[in-house]
Amino acid sequence: MQDLTLITPPFLKPGDIVHFVAPGKHASRELIDNAKSIVESWGLTVTYSSSLFEQWHQFAATDQQRIEDLQVALDNPSVNS
């Protein structure tokens, strides 16, 4: 039988790292800078995926680049969100 226990991540605290990834549509630098300012005002540290500011048609980089960016973020133990 499959275990369906809900896993609840810990709350973010000042100094934690939030890694911005764009897994879908391209976002403008202005929008990302505004989001970064808000997150940093909460005492969190923001890092960016390597292709966050790329654009491929309406997407934020190619499918492969976006997959790699997301996987890098998920695999990085220092990233909290």
Summary of the structure (lengths in Angstrom):
residues: 81
radius of gyration: 14.6
end to end distance: 30.4
largest distance: 48.2
contacts: 186
relative contact order: 0.25
helix: 32%
strand: 14%
